[in-house]
């Protein structure tokens, strides 16, 4: 049953077929948003990563929410354009974009290729630029909007020495995401649009479960649904001065998100 926090708002969530994206899509729909679930996964496969955008929409509708599925490869400019156009055709507006989809390139530096580097930057960084250009006029027309970029603690300089080999390309992409968020904020603020980056912490998803194996100790790890409240707070920052920030989920309700106005 909807709490109505986002009644009348339309939110696009990329990477919504599984993991954090699926959890966010269901959470935001439960709080009143009409959610467009975007990802490449439109058909179930034998992959170790099950889930489709249609299954996510089914879960939203089963709970009484409103959702729509639109296929999108965020590495393709045409797909991004069609996702935004499809959202407007379906719901007539677009208020919030949650950039969650990414390609988690894993390769030790000495074994990596320029093709892997270019693919990561095309999908994970170039898409931020294309999405922001595509959604800005629609958000501005509605009186403002919010862009929430899902980052990672891997972007932080201080964790480099603690990380295993293979995370260089991934870490650089996430660092670029954070810098894009802070750099774009001053130009988007006069349009009523906020843009923030969130580090969600350690979250157990289908991908991390496969990566670390069944014997891994998951103590202290969050679920995708746990990321819902801080993302909802950022999504509600429409036409406010809460923008250009790189935030860690551990501070939610402590150093940020508590006692502050969430909308104008």
FITIVO-210043 format. One record per residue: x, y, z of N, C-alpha, C, O in turn. Coordinates in steps of 0.001 Angstrom, whole numbers, plus 500000, padded with zeros to 6 digits. Example, Ala and Ser with C-alpha at 12.3 -4.5 7.8 and 13.67 -1.06 7.14 Angstrom:
// residues 2
513190494310507800512300495500507800513200496700507800514236496681508465
512850497750507080513670498940507140512900500030507870513409501138508039
***
This chain:
// residues 264
500849498803500000500000500000500000500883501245500000501841501333500768
500563502189499150501374503381499002501268504305500210500188504480500775
502418504905500608502400505915501655502134507301501083501853508241501826
502224507428499744501898508681499085503001509700499032502774510809498547
504205509378499514505301510345499511505637510835498112506009511993497924
505503509940497122505827510300495748504606510246494832504744510037493627
503436510428495387502223510450494564502367511488493450502745512632493700
502065511077492235502129511987491098503504512129490491503655512793489466
504523511520491100505882511610490584506221510383489741505748509278490007
507045510600488725507495509514487851509004509368488018509760510324487846
509422508161488353510826507889488639511346506795487711510740505731487589
512470507069487062513142506073486234514275505459487047515104506179487603
514311504133487118515395503418487800516088502517486780515460501625486211
517372502747486550518097501879485624518690500698486384518925500769487590
518925499619485657519414498408486297518386497805487231518731497272488285
517110497890486840516008497525487732515586496069487632514581495682488229
516321495258486898515915493861486764516332493014487960515784491934488179
517297493497488732517787492711489865518592493600490805518805494779490521
519030493043491908519930493737492810519383495016493407518193495116493704
520266496003493583519871497270494194518776497945493376517831498493493943
518893497911492056517897498569491202516503498023491404515539498785491486
516386496700491486515075496096491709514520496499493065513345496848493185
515371496448494090514928496844495422514458498286495468513456498593496112
515179499181494783514797500589494761513490500806494015512640501577494461
513324500130492878512106500289492087510880499897492903509882500617492915
510954498761493581509827498297494379509570499227495557508418499523495873
510633499691496207510487500585497354509838501904496950508899502362497600
510337502513495879509813503812495455508367503709494983507574504624495204
508019502596494332506629502387493917505727502232495134504593502711495137
506224501571496153505441501386497377505165502720498057504216502846498831
506000503714497765505813505035498349505146506014497374505266507229497529
504455505482496387503570506289495558504058506636494175503274507131493365
505314506399493869505841506786492556505364505840491458505148504651491696
505204506379490264505082505549489069506512505290488612507236506227488275
506920504034488599508324503697488382508531503042487017507879502055486674
509451503615486253509857503006484991511095502169485267512134502692485668
510976500867485049512066499934485301512835499717484006512283499228483020
514103500082484017514913500005482801516110499092483013516761499133484057
516388498272482017517570497401482013517605496678480680516686496804479871
518663495925480454518746495122479230517969493822479364517576493228478360
517743493372480602517151492047480833515636492074480671514908492529481553
515179491576479524513745491517479265513246490084479202512039489842479223
514175489128479126513805487719479104514665486957480096515858487229480229
514061486003480794514804485170481739515758484274480966515404483718479927
516975484142481488517962483282480850518469482260481850517998482214482987
519410481454481443520012480477482339521199481060483082521955480333483727
521360482355482992522466483033483660522380482849485172521319482557485725
523535483030485826523538482969487297522899484198487905522724484264489121
522546485180487075521901486391487562520463486446487054520212487044486009
519515485837487765518130485830487300517462487188487481517935488033488242
516346487384486762515575488604486935515397489363485637516296489389484797
514234489981485471513943490810484312513197492050484769512663492094485878
513164493054483908512408494259484256510916493952484315510181494599485061
510468492986483549509051492623483589508694491970484915507606492198485444
509601491159485460509360490544486761509317491610487854508525491506488791
510157492624487741510139493713488720508822494475488654508237494804489686
508356494754487436507070495437487279505937494574487827505011495093488449
506000493281487605504976492382488155504939492479489677503864492496490276
506106492541490296506168492656491754505594493985492227504924494042493258
505851495045491483505310496362491821503789496348491743503105496822492650
503270495802490654501823495774490458501124494854491447500008495137491881
501782493749491805501206492827492774501028493487494137500151493111494915
501874494477494411501783495212495676500882496433495573500773497211496521
500235496603494423499318497718494241499947498978493688499318500037493694
501191498882493203501874500046492679501759500171491178501117499356490516
502391501206490649502358501481489213503769501406488647504681502077489130
503935500586487622505252500439487023505168500146485546504132499697485055
506244500394484838506336500092483407507755499627483124508707500088483753
507888498714482179509196498178481816509615498696480444508859498595479478
510820499249480365511361499716479089512803499224478985513635499530479839
513087498466477938514441497958477756515386499115477455515057500023476692
516576499064478073517566500111477817518963499586478096519249499085479184
519823499709477103521250499493477276521862500871477454521928501649476502
522313501184478670522762502548478943524049502903478209524474504058478223
524661501928477576525829502219476760525497502721475374526385503115474618
524198502708475035523749503121473708522937504407473801521915504455474486
523393505444473112522712506744473155521250506626472712520363507230473315
521010505851471663519648505707471152518739505068472191517576505454472308
519236504117472934518436503468473976518050504462475073516924504451475568
518996505315475439518711506326476461517623507282475964516694507613476701
517745507715474732516732508605474155515365507928474137514356508557474456
515329506657473767514055505934473696513473505696475078512253505699475245
514329505489476072513840505318477446513147506581477933512055506518478499
513777507718477715513178508984478154511898509270477374510892509675477957
511933509063476066510737509293475250509618508341475648508454508737475696
509964507089475933508957506117476342508333506457477677507141506236477890
509142506997478579508627507411479887507617508544479732506553508525480350
507955509523478909507046510647478687505764510171477992504671510634478320
505898509253477039504722508736476334503807507978477289502584508054477172
504396507247478234503616506416479160502983507246480277501819507035480620
503740508189480849503276508888482053503174510403481912502619511066482788
503700510958480828503555512390480598504539513279481319504492514501481178
505430512683482092506391513485482840507539512600483318507468511373483238
508603513242483819509729512523484401510293513421485490510765514523485210
510246512955486722510641513783487860511987513402488473512742514260488931
512273512102488471513478511613489154514152510553488298513484509705487706
515475510602488236516265509569487574517220508968488590517977509686489243
517184507647488723518142506939489571519087506173488653518714505153488074
520313506673488526521330506022487702521983504914488524522936505156489265
521466503718488385521972502587489154522717501573488287523647500922488763
522320501434487025522933500433486148524406500741485899524807501902485833
525193499700485766526601499858485435527156498509485010526537497470485237
528327498538484392529019497293484067530201497155485019531116497978484983
530198496133485867531234495999486903532507495343486380532800494196486719
533253496056485567534465495499484968535452495067486053535792495836486953
535900493818485942536897493298486876538076492772486068537926491837485282
539240493366486259540431492924485546541665493517486210541745494734486375
542635492680486598543899493222487114544518494149486081544408493908484879
545164495200486545545675496226485634546565495643484546546452496036483385
547454494705484902548379494178483907547735493197482942548330492845481923
546519492750483254545799491850482350544651492539481620544015491942480751
544390493782481970543245494486481386543561494944479974544717494975479552
542498495301479250542646495753477871542036497134477695541201497562478491
542455497812476664541892499123476374540421498988476006539642499917476218
540034497841475458538624497612475136537788497566476414536676498094476441
538308496941477472537596496914478744537491498316479335536447498700479862
538569499067479242538558500449479740537515501280478989536687501949479607
537559501234477666536640502027476855535191501622477089534308502478477137
534938500322477236533579499851477463533053500358478797531900500779478889
533887500322479830533464500813481144533166502304481109532163502746481670
534016503080480463533796504526480412532565504871479567531836505814479873
532349504105478514531167504337477664529879504046478435528932504831478395
529854502935479120528631502533479810528449503279481129527354503753481432
529511503382481903529373503894483267529530505408483399529005505999484343
530234506035482481530487507475482608529779508274481520529079509243481813
529958507874480282529301508577479173527789508614479358527138509600479010
527232507534479909525780507468480096525276508544481054524154509028480900
526080508919482028525671509975482966525443511291482223524457511993482449
526375511599481340526275512819480525525044512769479625524282513733479552
524852511637478938523726511514478011522392511556478748521458512221478300
522295510855479868521056510855480635520720512249481154519570512685481084
521719512938481668521470514274482224520960515223481147520025515990481381
521570515173479973521080516006478879519657515626478468518850516491478127
519359514325478504518052513861478036516915514201479003515810514527478568
517179514128480316516081514325481277515906515780481690514827516169482137
516949516588481548516896517954482054515715518775481530515033519407482337
515437518799480227514313519624479774512970519184480326512102520021480577
512782517887480519511509517383481048511367517730482532510287518115482979
512447517594483288512398517961484702512168519455484863511379519878485708
512850520246484061512704521697484135511270522110483835510736523015484475
510651521456482873509278521767482513508303521478483668507249522105483771
508672520517484535507805520163485668508103520984486908507489520772487953
509042521921486806509386522732487972510579522211488738510881522707489823
511264521220488195512462520701488855512486519192488880511529518537488467
513579518645489364513712517200489432514915516814490260515595517665490832
515170515512490317516296515010491090516980513882490326516316513015489757
518308513900490319519107512822489742519921512209490874520661512900491575
519772510906491038520496510187492094521434509184491430520984508268490740
522715509355491634523714508483491030524261507508492069524793507927493097
524132506218491805524586505218492760526075504963492559526496504498491499
526857505267493568528306505152493500528779503933494295528053502949494429
529981504009494809530572502906495563531715503432496404532364504415496047
531956502769497530533100503132498354534415502949497620535443503488498030
534384502181496526535589501964495726536105503257495106537257503323494678
535258504285495055535673505568494480536604506340495405537296507257494962
536628505982496671537414506727497653538905506401497548539279505234497428
539743507413497592541193507218497503541710506334498637542588505496498431
541157506528499837541706505877501017541493504363501068542123503679501875
540614503837500219540365502392500263541219501623499253541192500392499234
541963502326498428542712501663497366543634500562497887543709499483497300
544329500831498978545274499856499511544581498629500088545217497595500289
543284498734500355542545497634500969541849496743499949541329495684500298
541837497167498697541077496451497686541929495410496969543121495625496748
541322494282496606542068493253495874542334493701494441541724494663493973
543231493019493743543488493363492340542228493202491499541391492343491776
542102494030490477540980493888489560539955494992489616538986494974488857
540145495963490505539122496989490704539517498359490153538808499338490388
540619498450489436541080499762488975540058500427488060539668501569488301
539623499735487020538694500331486057537368500678486733536821501761486526
536862499755487539535613499986488264535730501213489176534836502059489199
536838501306489928537023502409490870537091503756490158536509504738490619
537794503799489045537906505049488288536539505480487752536209506666487770
535753504524487278534420504853486763533536505432487856532799506390487620
533606504854489049532785505352490150533274506720490634532468507566491021
534578506933490613535109508248490977534646509305489978534326510431490361
534613508941488705534128509872487679532657510188487905532231511327487717
531877509188488306530457509405488599530289510452489697529438511336489603
531107510339490731530995511291491835531403512697491415530759513675491794
532460512795490643532914514119490207531919514735489238531706515947489260
531312513927488396530283514444487494529130515029488310528603516091487979
528746514331489370527628514787490205527911516148490822527056517033490797
529111516317491376529424517594492013529663518703490993529346519865491250
530223518346489832530501519365488812529236519863488124529136521042487784
528269518968487916527041519349487223526067520114488116525222520861487623
526188519927489425525209520499490352525003522005490214523853522441490179
526057522825490135525834524276490041525082524693488784524340525675488804
525265523956487692524579524312486452523125523841486445522277524440485783
522841522766487184521478522247487218520616522933488277519392522971488149
521244523474489319520472524078490411519544525199489948518406525238490415
519950526121489055519034527170488606517817526631487852516819527334487691
517905525377487391516783524753486688515855524010487633514857523431487206
516189524029488935515369523315489917515730521846490023514975521059490593
516885521469489477517285520058489447518466519832490383519466520546490316
518343518838491251519452518452492116520107517196491561519482516425490834
521374517001491914522098515804491499523054515426492620523890516232493030
522930514205493113523738513732494225524202512309493965523573511564493213
525320511938494600525849510578494488525772509901495845526049510517496874
525394508628495838525266507865497080526137506623497037526069505837496092
526950506455498055527678505203498256526812504312499155526646504614500336
526263503226498616525289502429499381525890501458500374525153500782501091
527214501371500434527832500428501353527811499014500798527557498802499612
528078498054501665528131496644501263526713496091501169526003496004502171
526310495720499960524950495232499725525025493839499093525713493643498091
524328492895499672524296491539499113523299491491497964522097491669498164
523802491253496776522967491143495582523276489817494888524134489055495335
522575489557493808522862488353493038524311488349492544524966487308492497
524789489527492181526149489614491649527196489376492739528134488606492534
527045490032493898528035489837494956527975488417495514529000487860495905
526783487833495552526663486452496022527440485502495120528083484566495597
527376485750493810528096484911492859529595485197492920530412484288492775
529949486449493134531356486841493132532110486299494349533253485858494227
531467486332495525532154485939496752531878484501497192532618483955498011
530826483885496660530591482480496925529726482206498146529517483092498975
529220480973498259528258480624499307528841480592500716528091480678501689
530164480469500848530780480381502176531148481754502751531660481848503866
530887482800501994531256484143502438530451484562503666529269484236503776
531078485272504575530411485772505774529714487097505441530379488108505215
528377487092505410527602488263505021527211489142506207526371490031506071
527811488900507353527500489697508537527764491179508268528839491554507800
526778492004508566526924493450508391526546493972507027526494495183506814
526279493064506092525888493495504750524409493860504731523609493284505468
524054494821503883522663495257503736521973494500502615522612493781501847
520662494672502532519883494142501414519572495291500454519670496455500840
519201494985499217518826496065498291517718496956498834517715498163498592
516778496366499568515665497154500108516143498175501134515514499219501311
517260497879501815517786498804502821518264500120502203518353501139502887
518564500086500921519048501292500247517884502224499898518106503379499531
516656501733500008515470502501499641515312503834500360515154504857499694
515348503869501703515125505142502408516102506254502049515650507370501792
517428506018502014518309507130501639518120507586500199518231508777499910
517835506650499288517592507053497900516293507843497812516213508818497065
515279507435498562514013508176498567514220509603499068513630510546498542
515056509750500080515344511094500579515963511957499488515561513104499293
516937511406498783517593512165497709516633512415496553516667513483495942
515787511450496248514816511618495166513847512751495462513352513410494549
513584512970496730512646514023497125513269515419497080512570516413497275
514557515499496829515235516807496780514989517489495440515903517652494632
513766517875495224513392518563493993513332520063494253512556520533495085
514173520814493518514269522262493677514642522630495114513983523463495735
515699522009495637516263522374496940517744522659496762518289522498495670
518386523080497828519823523340497778520642522130498216521861522229498356
519995521007498430520704519784498807521170519105497528520499518218497000
522315519528497045522767519066495732524285519070495643524960519749496417
524816518309494694526248518263494478527014517517495545528213517738495715
526340516632496270526964515951497400527325514503497064526644513838496283
528400514042497670528768512631497630528549512106499032529242512503499969
527581511208499175527108510801500492527320509317500725527211508506499805
527623508975501965527743507568502343526497507166503113526011507915503960
525987505990502816524745505544503436524871505450504951523872505555505663
526084505253505447526275505129506895525924506405507642525648506370508841
525933507547506930525598508807507569524129509166507497523714510179508059
523325508346506808521910508676506649521194508672508006521281507713508772
520489509771508278519798509914509551520692510400510668520237510610511792
521994510584510353522951511050511359523556512381510917523258513431511485
524405512319509899525032513549509400524271514148508234524513515297507866
523365513401507652522523513920506570521196513163506563521104512033507042
520166513815506007518857513156505903518016513249507147516910512709507176
518494513909508173517718514041509415517482515520509725518417516320509759
516213515863509949515884517215510329516090518232509232516246519421509509
516093517772507956516264518689506844515046518623505942514395517584505830
514748519734505306513617519762504406513897518910503187514938519054502545
512955518007502860513205517086501759512618517582500443512886516982499403
511846518629500447511339519200499205510932520643499462510695521051500599
510858521399498382510559522826498509509119523037498896508682524177499050
***
